[in-house]
């Protein structure tokens, strides 16, 4: 009997798309399927670290550039022609890979060009409703029209949340005719037997220069607070950073098992409010302080929506005050665990391969 051959292609816009593909790949491998991976940049390097045994292919990079001065969405808006050109190159590369490897299914995480003729394709996306900043609100219907049109070119759109949209909120609504809810995707599994070691774990992520700017703020504010802390910089390649703060440990990067262990050994988390991070912390039932990447409307929505629900405390980066946050977080419940149905992803895989 022929083994199904599946290509998984996460976007390289940060590491979140790659990390949420980890449980998808593990399930595919457990079902006995042959899995190949295609990506670019740090996302590809993460996939190589997590799955060194799998065939890996390079795709064109979106090479998103950010600015210290221009608003985030304006900088993205100005790069739209480059993104469209990358989608075209991506589509050509995927067609070549599909002809070479005869895939039964292509799973794209937010890569609009990752589909091929005569091959079933799935698009993983939690943001069917792209939120624009107020000054670009007029553009929201236009960008969402094209977003929905491109997604409709795939056989299915998999939404990583439970059908109630308890984590994604209005980001995943309105749904699309080809949408399938696959439950919360987390690379972690909860372990309640681990003892607490750190009072605060800081996990940095996201684009430069904002990652480094936030890191500097955190390091300055950790001085003199006197809490046992650990900071993971989220940099795959970097010089080791030293500190004179005897209560602080600094690490460049941790792989999945090490990071889960660290998070569970920490009483409190401080991090960005990217959706993959939200899913991971929901799975591990953590208390968390969120600081969205400036200008990223999706992260701002998620962070402050969870604050409204009494789950997490959220601050803007330019207003970040660690002492205040450590006091305020006492008034929030933390995540109560994922409500996603664990069999939804398995059902979706079996359904699309029929």
Secondary structure as UniProt FT lines:
FT   STRAND          5..10
FT   HELIX           16..30
FT   TURN            31..32
FT   STRAND          34..39
FT   HELIX           41..50
FT   TURN            52..53
FT   STRAND          55..58
FT   HELIX           72..78
FT   HELIX           80..101
FT   STRAND          105..109
FT   TURN            112..113
FT   TURN            117..118
FT   STRAND          120..124
FT   HELIX           134..139
FT   HELIX           140..151
FT   TURN            152..153
FT   STRAND          156..159
FT   TURN            163..164
FT   TURN            166..168
FT   HELIX           169..172
FT   TURN            177..178
FT   STRAND          179..181
FT   TURN            192..193
FT   STRAND          200..203
FT   TURN            208..209
FT   HELIX           210..222
FT   TURN            223..225
FT   STRAND          229..232
FT   TURN            246..247
FT   STRAND          248..251
FT   HELIX           256..264
FT   STRAND          269..271
FT   HELIX           275..284
FT   STRAND          288..290
FT   TURN            294..295
FT   HELIX           297..308
FT   TURN            309..310
FT   STRAND          313..314
FT   HELIX           317..319
FT   HELIX           322..328
FT   HELIX           329..331
FT   TURN            342..343
FT   HELIX           344..352
//
